[in-house]
Structures are given as structure tokens and as C-alpha cells.
């Protein structure tokens, strides 16, 4: 069960991170009223009107809006290790893993559900800009580094490498498949309706993390060698 929990979490994380990286810039470029819209228009207006030049400039400008999010994601990723260790001493290993993984998948999922709402998609709600929300989603997803990313060492110490590899494969398959499905959905919707896309990604992310939180083993099976086995 714990092995399947790790695969489920990695499957959800793959769909989330691949989709944010692949379709986030296009979403920010096309949504009306997004913070990136003005910078996109400014950059595009300075580019010569060669075929595809404005599209390339718009995509580049929208991508810049995600750079701060990637930096904060890296910072959180570095610090989550010590935070996870501190929480483990207080509330136990299993509870710590469950909380961190659930948060890393559910919170970004809820953000994407919000962005798929009519008010967010039409730019009516100006209280929180989409670029900022994308940043929050990416940053929070880094909490999984203190959960599923280390679970293989605890639930399958003798086969940790195999479990880790299978998890990465699950994430890659999920990410590649979801990105392609999202592309087909966007194409069928005229290329500007992201509501179905974000709901799909959010659902996969939430289900993956909740499955992990509910099915990961209560107590890690730490394999500790005896003193004689450790002697060379």
C-alpha cells in the first residue's frame, strides 16, 4: 500500500508541475486583466511585425512572471528538510509526511480551481493576480520534498532505489500525458479557455496527494543494521 501511495503522489505531482511549467506562461499571456498582460503588450509592441514575432515576445514576457515563483520554490525546497525533521520530532514521521504531501498537492489544486472560475478567467477579480497565485502554487508544491520524495527510504529501505525510480516514471508519464491532453482541450476550446484544463490538473493533483496521505503506512519500516553487519 505504501508503494502505491508513493506512486499516486508522484503521479499527481507530475501532472501539476509539468502543466504549470508548460501552460502557465500561455495562460498568463492570454487571460484578460492578468498582471503579465501589460508587460506582454509592451514587449510585443517593440518587436518587429515578423511572422510569429509577437507571439514569441508575449510568451517570453509571460514566462518572466514565473521566474520569482521558481526561485521561491527552490528556497522552500532547501528549507523543507530541516522543517520536516523538526516536525517529525514533535508529531511523528508518518503524520509529518501526510501533512506536507497533502498541503503540497491540495493547496495548488484549490488555486487552480479558483483560476478556472469565471471571475478569475475574465479578470473581474483583481484582488489577487494570477501570476502571484501561480507563484504560491509552485512554492507550496515544494513541500513534497519533505514527504513523498523521501518516503521510499522509510517504507521500502531494501528497495528504495526501485521505488524511487518507479515514482519518477509515474511523474514523467503523468506529466507528459497531462500536458498533451491539456493541449488537445485548449485546441478544441479555441486556445483561450483554461477552465477545463486547470480543473483536470487540480483534480489529479488533489487525488494523488490525498491518496498518499490516507494510505501511507503509519510507521516507517526503518531497516537498521546491527553492529556486526556494519563492521568491515
Phi and psi restraints in degrees (value plus and minus 20) as a CYANA .aco file:
   2 UNK   PHI     -87.9   -47.9
   2 UNK   PSI     -55.5   -15.5
   3 UNK   PHI     -83.2   -43.2
   3 UNK   PSI     -62.6   -22.6
   4 UNK   PHI     -87.0   -47.0
   4 UNK   PSI     -53.1   -13.1
   5 UNK   PHI     -84.3   -44.3
   5 UNK   PSI     -61.4   -21.4
   6 UNK   PHI     -84.6   -44.6
   6 UNK   PSI     -63.3   -23.3
   7 UNK   PHI     -82.5   -42.5
   7 UNK   PSI     -60.4   -20.4
   8 UNK   PHI     -84.0   -44.0
   8 UNK   PSI     -63.8   -23.8
   9 UNK   PHI     -84.6   -44.6
   9 UNK   PSI     -62.9   -22.9
  10 UNK   PHI     -87.1   -47.1
  10 UNK   PSI     -55.1   -15.1
  11 UNK   PHI     -82.1   -42.1
  11 UNK   PSI     -64.4   -24.4
  12 UNK   PHI     -87.0   -47.0
  12 UNK   PSI     -60.9   -20.9
  13 UNK   PHI     -85.1   -45.1
  13 UNK   PSI     -58.9   -18.9
  14 UNK   PHI     -81.6   -41.6
  14 UNK   PSI     -66.0   -26.0
  15 UNK   PHI     -81.7   -41.7
  15 UNK   PSI     -61.0   -21.0
  16 UNK   PHI     -87.2   -47.2
  16 UNK   PSI     -75.2   -35.2
  17 UNK   PHI     -90.8   -50.8
  17 UNK   PSI     -60.8   -20.8
  18 UNK   PHI     -81.9   -41.9
  18 UNK   PSI     -61.8   -21.8
  19 UNK   PHI     -90.8   -50.8
  19 UNK   PSI     -60.3   -20.3
  20 UNK   PHI     -82.5   -42.5
  20 UNK   PSI     -62.1   -22.1
  21 UNK   PHI     -90.8   -50.8
  21 UNK   PSI     -55.6   -15.6
  22 UNK   PHI    -102.9   -62.9
  22 UNK   PSI     -63.7   -23.7
  23 UNK   PHI    -127.6   -87.6
  23 UNK   PSI     -30.6     9.4
  24 UNK   PHI     -78.2   -38.2
  24 UNK   PSI     -69.5   -29.5
  25 UNK   PHI     -79.7   -39.7
  25 UNK   PSI     -60.9   -20.9
  26 UNK   PHI     -85.8   -45.8
  26 UNK   PSI     -58.8   -18.8
  27 UNK   PHI     -82.9   -42.9
  27 UNK   PSI     -67.1   -27.1
  28 UNK   PHI     -84.6   -44.6
  28 UNK   PSI     -51.2   -11.2
  29 UNK   PHI     -92.9   -52.9
  29 UNK   PSI     -51.8   -11.8
  30 UNK   PHI    -118.2   -78.2
  30 UNK   PSI     -43.4    -3.4
  31 UNK   PHI     -90.6   -50.6
  31 UNK   PSI     113.7   153.7
  32 UNK   PHI     -95.9   -55.9
  32 UNK   PSI     110.4   150.4
  33 UNK   PHI      69.0   109.0
  33 UNK   PSI     -20.4    19.6
  34 UNK   PHI     -90.0   -50.0
  34 UNK   PSI     136.5   176.5
  35 UNK   PHI     -82.3   -42.3
  35 UNK   PSI     -49.5    -9.5
  36 UNK   PHI     -96.3   -56.3
  36 UNK   PSI     -33.2     6.8
  37 UNK   PHI     -82.0   -42.0
  37 UNK   PSI     -64.4   -24.4
  38 UNK   PHI     -86.9   -46.9
  38 UNK   PSI     -61.2   -21.2
  39 UNK   PHI     -88.0   -48.0
  39 UNK   PSI     -54.5   -14.5
  40 UNK   PHI     -82.6   -42.6
  40 UNK   PSI     -65.4   -25.4
  41 UNK   PHI     -84.5   -44.5
  41 UNK   PSI     -58.6   -18.6
  42 UNK   PHI     -85.8   -45.8
  42 UNK   PSI     -66.5   -26.5
  43 UNK   PHI     -86.1   -46.1
  43 UNK   PSI     -62.6   -22.6
  44 UNK   PHI     -84.5   -44.5
  44 UNK   PSI     -53.3   -13.3
  45 UNK   PHI     -91.7   -51.7
  45 UNK   PSI     -39.4     0.6
  46 UNK   PHI    -112.6   -72.6
  46 UNK   PSI     -23.6    16.4
  47 UNK   PHI    -115.8   -75.8
  47 UNK   PSI     121.8   161.8
  48 UNK   PHI     -79.9   -39.9
  48 UNK   PSI     130.9   170.9
  49 UNK   PHI    -102.1   -62.1
  49 UNK   PSI      26.5    66.5
  50 UNK   PHI     -97.6   -57.6
  50 UNK   PSI     136.1   176.1
  51 UNK   PHI     -75.9   -35.9
  51 UNK   PSI     103.6   143.6
  52 UNK   PHI      60.8   100.8
  52 UNK   PSI     -22.7    17.3
  53 UNK   PHI     -87.3   -47.3
  53 UNK   PSI     -64.1   -24.1
  54 UNK   PHI     -87.6   -47.6
  54 UNK   PSI     -57.0   -17.0
  55 UNK   PHI     -83.5   -43.5
  55 UNK   PSI     -64.0   -24.0
  56 UNK   PHI     -84.0   -44.0
  56 UNK   PSI     -61.1   -21.1
  57 UNK   PHI     -85.5   -45.5
  57 UNK   PSI     -60.0   -20.0
  58 UNK   PHI     -84.9   -44.9
  58 UNK   PSI     -63.1   -23.1
  59 UNK   PHI     -85.0   -45.0
  59 UNK   PSI     -58.8   -18.8
  60 UNK   PHI     -85.5   -45.5
  60 UNK   PSI     -62.8   -22.8
  61 UNK   PHI     -85.5   -45.5
  61 UNK   PSI     -60.1   -20.1
  62 UNK   PHI     -87.1   -47.1
  62 UNK   PSI     -55.5   -15.5
  63 UNK   PHI     -83.8   -43.8
  63 UNK   PSI     -53.6   -13.6
  64 UNK   PHI     -81.8   -41.8
  64 UNK   PSI     -49.5    -9.5
  65 UNK   PHI     -86.3   -46.3
  65 UNK   PSI     -39.1     0.9
  66 UNK   PHI    -115.4   -75.4
  66 UNK   PSI     -27.1    12.9
  67 UNK   PHI     -83.1   -43.1
  67 UNK   PSI     -66.5   -26.5
  68 UNK   PHI     -77.4   -37.4
  68 UNK   PSI     -56.3   -16.3
  69 UNK   PHI     -84.6   -44.6
  69 UNK   PSI     -59.5   -19.5
  70 UNK   PHI     -87.2   -47.2
  70 UNK   PSI     -54.1   -14.1
  71 UNK   PHI     -88.9   -48.9
  71 UNK   PSI     -64.8   -24.8
  72 UNK   PHI     -86.8   -46.8
  72 UNK   PSI     -53.3   -13.3
  73 UNK   PHI     -81.8   -41.8
  73 UNK   PSI     -61.5   -21.5
  74 UNK   PHI     -85.7   -45.7
  74 UNK   PSI     -60.7   -20.7
  75 UNK   PHI     -83.3   -43.3
  75 UNK   PSI     -65.6   -25.6
  76 UNK   PHI     -83.5   -43.5
  76 UNK   PSI     -59.3   -19.3
  77 UNK   PHI     -80.9   -40.9
  77 UNK   PSI     -57.0   -17.0
  78 UNK   PHI     -89.7   -49.7
  78 UNK   PSI     -59.3   -19.3
  79 UNK   PHI    -105.2   -65.2
  79 UNK   PSI     -35.6     4.4
  80 UNK   PHI     -89.2   -49.2
  80 UNK   PSI     -42.0    -2.0
  81 UNK   PHI     -83.2   -43.2
  81 UNK   PSI     -72.2   -32.2
  82 UNK   PHI     -86.8   -46.8
  82 UNK   PSI     -55.8   -15.8
  83 UNK   PHI     -83.7   -43.7
  83 UNK   PSI     -62.6   -22.6
  84 UNK   PHI     -82.5   -42.5
  84 UNK   PSI     -61.8   -21.8
  85 UNK   PHI     -82.9   -42.9
  85 UNK   PSI     -60.8   -20.8
  86 UNK   PHI     -85.6   -45.6
  86 UNK   PSI     -61.6   -21.6
  87 UNK   PHI     -86.3   -46.3
  87 UNK   PSI     -56.6   -16.6
  88 UNK   PHI     -80.3   -40.3
  88 UNK   PSI     -59.0   -19.0
  89 UNK   PHI     -86.7   -46.7
  89 UNK   PSI     -46.1    -6.1
  90 UNK   PHI    -113.1   -73.1
  90 UNK   PSI     -64.4   -24.4
  91 UNK   PHI    -140.8  -100.8
  91 UNK   PSI     -18.5    21.5
  92 UNK   PHI      75.5   115.5
  92 UNK   PSI     137.1   177.1
  93 UNK   PHI     -86.5   -46.5
  93 UNK   PSI     -69.9   -29.9
  94 UNK   PHI     -81.7   -41.7
  94 UNK   PSI     -64.4   -24.4
  95 UNK   PHI     -84.1   -44.1
  95 UNK   PSI     -59.9   -19.9
  96 UNK   PHI     -81.4   -41.4
  96 UNK   PSI     -67.3   -27.3
  97 UNK   PHI     -81.0   -41.0
  97 UNK   PSI     -62.1   -22.1
  98 UNK   PHI     -84.6   -44.6
  98 UNK   PSI     -64.3   -24.3
  99 UNK   PHI     -85.2   -45.2
  99 UNK   PSI     -67.6   -27.6
 100 UNK   PHI     -83.7   -43.7
 100 UNK   PSI     -63.4   -23.4
 101 UNK   PHI     -89.4   -49.4
 101 UNK   PSI     -61.7   -21.7
 102 UNK   PHI     -81.1   -41.1
 102 UNK   PSI     -62.1   -22.1
 103 UNK   PHI     -85.7   -45.7
 103 UNK   PSI     -60.7   -20.7
 104 UNK   PHI     -87.3   -47.3
 104 UNK   PSI     -43.3    -3.3
 105 UNK   PHI    -125.5   -85.5
 105 UNK   PSI     -54.8   -14.8
 106 UNK   PHI     -97.2   -57.2
 106 UNK   PSI     -64.9   -24.9
 107 UNK   PHI     -80.9   -40.9
 107 UNK   PSI     -69.6   -29.6
 108 UNK   PHI     -80.3   -40.3
 108 UNK   PSI     -56.3   -16.3
 109 UNK   PHI     -82.0   -42.0
 109 UNK   PSI     -62.6   -22.6
 110 UNK   PHI     -85.9   -45.9
 110 UNK   PSI     -55.8   -15.8
 111 UNK   PHI     -82.9   -42.9
 111 UNK   PSI     -63.2   -23.2
 112 UNK   PHI     -87.1   -47.1
 112 UNK   PSI     -54.9   -14.9
 113 UNK   PHI     -83.7   -43.7
 113 UNK   PSI     -59.9   -19.9
 114 UNK   PHI     -83.7   -43.7
 114 UNK   PSI     -63.7   -23.7
 115 UNK   PHI     -86.7   -46.7
 115 UNK   PSI     -40.2    -0.2
 116 UNK   PHI    -105.3   -65.3
 116 UNK   PSI     -24.1    15.9
 117 UNK   PHI     -94.8   -54.8
 117 UNK   PSI     135.0   175.0
 118 UNK   PHI     -77.5   -37.5
 118 UNK   PSI     -59.4   -19.4
 119 UNK   PHI     -85.9   -45.9
 119 UNK   PSI     -61.6   -21.6
 120 UNK   PHI     -90.7   -50.7
 120 UNK   PSI     -61.1   -21.1
 121 UNK   PHI     -89.4   -49.4
 121 UNK   PSI     -48.1    -8.1
 122 UNK   PHI    -114.0   -74.0
 122 UNK   PSI     -24.4    15.6
 123 UNK   PHI      59.8    99.8
 123 UNK   PSI      -5.7    34.3
 124 UNK   PHI     -90.5   -50.5
 124 UNK   PSI     -63.0   -23.0
 125 UNK   PHI    -104.3   -64.3
 125 UNK   PSI      87.3   127.3
 126 UNK   PHI    -121.0   -81.0
 126 UNK   PSI     -11.9    28.1
 127 UNK   PHI     -88.0   -48.0
 127 UNK   PSI     -59.3   -19.3
 128 UNK   PHI    -151.5  -111.5
 128 UNK   PSI     101.7   141.7
 129 UNK   PHI     -96.9   -56.9
 129 UNK   PSI     124.9   164.9
 130 UNK   PHI     -76.5   -36.5
 130 UNK   PSI     -58.4   -18.4
 131 UNK   PHI     -80.4   -40.4
 131 UNK   PSI     -60.1   -20.1
 132 UNK   PHI     -86.5   -46.5
 132 UNK   PSI     -62.6   -22.6
 133 UNK   PHI     -84.0   -44.0
 133 UNK   PSI     -57.7   -17.7
 134 UNK   PHI     -81.5   -41.5
 134 UNK   PSI     -59.4   -19.4
 135 UNK   PHI     -82.3   -42.3
 135 UNK   PSI     -62.6   -22.6
 136 UNK   PHI     -83.1   -43.1
 136 UNK   PSI     -63.4   -23.4
 137 UNK   PHI     -81.6   -41.6
 137 UNK   PSI     -66.0   -26.0
 138 UNK   PHI     -85.6   -45.6
 138 UNK   PSI     -61.4   -21.4
 139 UNK   PHI     -84.9   -44.9
 139 UNK   PSI     -66.3   -26.3
 140 UNK   PHI     -85.1   -45.1
 140 UNK   PSI     -52.9   -12.9
 141 UNK   PHI     -80.9   -40.9
 141 UNK   PSI     -43.2    -3.2
 142 UNK   PHI     -87.7   -47.7
 142 UNK   PSI     -35.1     4.9
 143 UNK   PHI     -83.8   -43.8
 143 UNK   PSI     -39.1     0.9
 144 UNK   PHI     -85.1   -45.1
 144 UNK   PSI     -37.8     2.2
 145 UNK   PHI     -86.0   -46.0
 145 UNK   PSI     -39.3     0.7
 146 UNK   PHI    -119.4   -79.4
 146 UNK   PSI     -10.1    29.9
 147 UNK   PHI    -150.0  -110.0
 147 UNK   PSI    -118.8   -78.8
 148 UNK   PHI     -82.3   -42.3
 148 UNK   PSI     -48.1    -8.1
 149 UNK   PHI     -87.1   -47.1
 149 UNK   PSI     -38.2     1.8
 150 UNK   PHI    -139.1   -99.1
 150 UNK   PSI     -21.1    18.9
 151 UNK   PHI     -84.0   -44.0
 151 UNK   PSI     -51.5   -11.5
 152 UNK   PHI     -81.2   -41.2
 152 UNK   PSI     -48.7    -8.7
 153 UNK   PHI     -93.8   -53.8
 153 UNK   PSI     -39.6     0.4
 154 UNK   PHI    -120.5   -80.5
 154 UNK   PSI     -62.8   -22.8
 155 UNK   PHI    -109.8   -69.8
 155 UNK   PSI     -38.2     1.8
 156 UNK   PHI    -164.8  -124.8
 156 UNK   PSI      43.7    83.7
 157 UNK   PHI     -79.5   -39.5
 157 UNK   PSI     -51.8   -11.8
 158 UNK   PHI     -99.1   -59.1
 158 UNK   PSI     -41.6    -1.6
 159 UNK   PHI    -147.7  -107.7
 159 UNK   PSI      13.4    53.4
 160 UNK   PHI     -80.6   -40.6
 160 UNK   PSI     -60.6   -20.6
 161 UNK   PHI     -82.7   -42.7
 161 UNK   PSI     -61.9   -21.9
 162 UNK   PHI     -85.0   -45.0
 162 UNK   PSI     -65.8   -25.8
 163 UNK   PHI     -83.7   -43.7
 163 UNK   PSI     -60.3   -20.3
 164 UNK   PHI     -83.2   -43.2
 164 UNK   PSI     -63.5   -23.5
 165 UNK   PHI     -84.3   -44.3
 165 UNK   PSI     -63.6   -23.6
 166 UNK   PHI     -82.8   -42.8
 166 UNK   PSI     -56.5   -16.5
 167 UNK   PHI     -83.8   -43.8
 167 UNK   PSI     -62.3   -22.3
 168 UNK   PHI     -85.5   -45.5
 168 UNK   PSI     -57.0   -17.0
 169 UNK   PHI     -84.3   -44.3
 169 UNK   PSI     -62.8   -22.8
 170 UNK   PHI     -80.6   -40.6
 170 UNK   PSI     -61.3   -21.3
 171 UNK   PHI     -85.5   -45.5
 171 UNK   PSI     -60.7   -20.7
 172 UNK   PHI     -87.4   -47.4
 172 UNK   PSI     -62.9   -22.9
 173 UNK   PHI     -83.7   -43.7
 173 UNK   PSI     -65.8   -25.8
 174 UNK   PHI     -81.9   -41.9
 174 UNK   PSI     -66.1   -26.1
 175 UNK   PHI     -82.4   -42.4
 175 UNK   PSI     -68.5   -28.5
 176 UNK   PHI     -84.2   -44.2
 176 UNK   PSI     -63.8   -23.8
 177 UNK   PHI     -85.2   -45.2
 177 UNK   PSI     -63.9   -23.9
 178 UNK   PHI     -85.8   -45.8
 178 UNK   PSI     -61.4   -21.4
 179 UNK   PHI     -79.9   -39.9
 179 UNK   PSI     -63.0   -23.0
 180 UNK   PHI     -88.6   -48.6
 180 UNK   PSI     -60.7   -20.7
 181 UNK   PHI     -84.0   -44.0
 181 UNK   PSI     -61.3   -21.3
 182 UNK   PHI     -81.0   -41.0
 182 UNK   PSI     -59.3   -19.3
 183 UNK   PHI     -81.8   -41.8
 183 UNK   PSI     -62.3   -22.3
 184 UNK   PHI     -86.3   -46.3
 184 UNK   PSI     -59.0   -19.0
 185 UNK   PHI     -84.6   -44.6
 185 UNK   PSI     -61.6   -21.6
 186 UNK   PHI     -84.6   -44.6
 186 UNK   PSI     -61.7   -21.7
 187 UNK   PHI     -84.2   -44.2
 187 UNK   PSI     -61.3   -21.3
 188 UNK   PHI     -89.6   -49.6
 188 UNK   PSI     -43.7    -3.7
 189 UNK   PHI    -117.5   -77.5
 189 UNK   PSI      -8.6    31.4
 190 UNK   PHI      71.0   111.0
 190 UNK   PSI     -19.9    20.1
 191 UNK   PHI      66.7   106.7
 191 UNK   PSI     -16.2    23.8
 192 UNK   PHI    -147.8  -107.8
 192 UNK   PSI     -29.9    10.1
 193 UNK   PHI    -115.4   -75.4
 193 UNK   PSI      84.8   124.8
 194 UNK   PHI    -117.2   -77.2
 194 UNK   PSI     -18.0    22.0
 195 UNK   PHI     -80.8   -40.8
 195 UNK   PSI     -68.4   -28.4
 196 UNK   PHI     -87.9   -47.9
 196 UNK   PSI     -57.3   -17.3
 197 UNK   PHI     -80.3   -40.3
 197 UNK   PSI     -72.3   -32.3
 198 UNK   PHI     -88.2   -48.2
 198 UNK   PSI     -52.7   -12.7
 199 UNK   PHI     -87.6   -47.6
 199 UNK   PSI     -57.2   -17.2
 200 UNK   PHI     -83.9   -43.9
 200 UNK   PSI     -69.3   -29.3
 201 UNK   PHI     -82.2   -42.2
 201 UNK   PSI     -63.1   -23.1
 202 UNK   PHI     -81.6   -41.6
 202 UNK   PSI     -62.8   -22.8
 203 UNK   PHI     -82.6   -42.6
 203 UNK   PSI     -65.1   -25.1
 204 UNK   PHI     -83.8   -43.8
 204 UNK   PSI     -62.4   -22.4
 205 UNK   PHI     -84.2   -44.2
 205 UNK   PSI     -66.2   -26.2
 206 UNK   PHI     -86.2   -46.2
 206 UNK   PSI     -66.3   -26.3
 207 UNK   PHI     -82.1   -42.1
 207 UNK   PSI     -62.2   -22.2
 208 UNK   PHI     -81.1   -41.1
 208 UNK   PSI     -66.0   -26.0
 209 UNK   PHI     -91.8   -51.8
 209 UNK   PSI     -58.6   -18.6
 210 UNK   PHI     -87.7   -47.7
 210 UNK   PSI     -58.4   -18.4
 211 UNK   PHI     -79.6   -39.6
 211 UNK   PSI     -62.9   -22.9
 212 UNK   PHI     -81.6   -41.6
 212 UNK   PSI     -68.7   -28.7
 213 UNK   PHI     -82.3   -42.3
 213 UNK   PSI     -52.0   -12.0
 214 UNK   PHI    -107.7   -67.7
 214 UNK   PSI     -42.9    -2.9
 215 UNK   PHI    -136.8   -96.8
 215 UNK   PSI     -28.1    11.9
 216 UNK   PHI     -85.3   -45.3
 216 UNK   PSI     123.9   163.9
 217 UNK   PHI     -80.6   -40.6
 217 UNK   PSI     126.1   166.1
 218 UNK   PHI     -85.1   -45.1
 218 UNK   PSI     -58.8   -18.8
 219 UNK   PHI    -144.5  -104.5
 219 UNK   PSI     106.0   146.0
 220 UNK   PHI     -82.1   -42.1
 220 UNK   PSI     123.7   163.7
 221 UNK   PHI    -115.3   -75.3
 221 UNK   PSI      62.4   102.4
 222 UNK   PHI     -97.2   -57.2
 222 UNK   PSI     104.8   144.8
 223 UNK   PHI    -113.1   -73.1
 223 UNK   PSI      92.5   132.5
 224 UNK   PHI    -134.5   -94.5
 224 UNK   PSI     103.2   143.2
 225 UNK   PHI     -97.1   -57.1
 225 UNK   PSI     130.7   170.7
 226 UNK   PHI     -95.5   -55.5
 226 UNK   PSI     147.9   187.9
 227 UNK   PHI     -80.1   -40.1
 227 UNK   PSI     -58.2   -18.2
 228 UNK   PHI     -86.0   -46.0
 228 UNK   PSI     -58.8   -18.8
 229 UNK   PHI     -88.9   -48.9
 229 UNK   PSI     -47.4    -7.4
 230 UNK   PHI    -101.6   -61.6
 230 UNK   PSI     -37.0     3.0
 231 UNK   PHI     -92.7   -52.7
 231 UNK   PSI     121.7   161.7
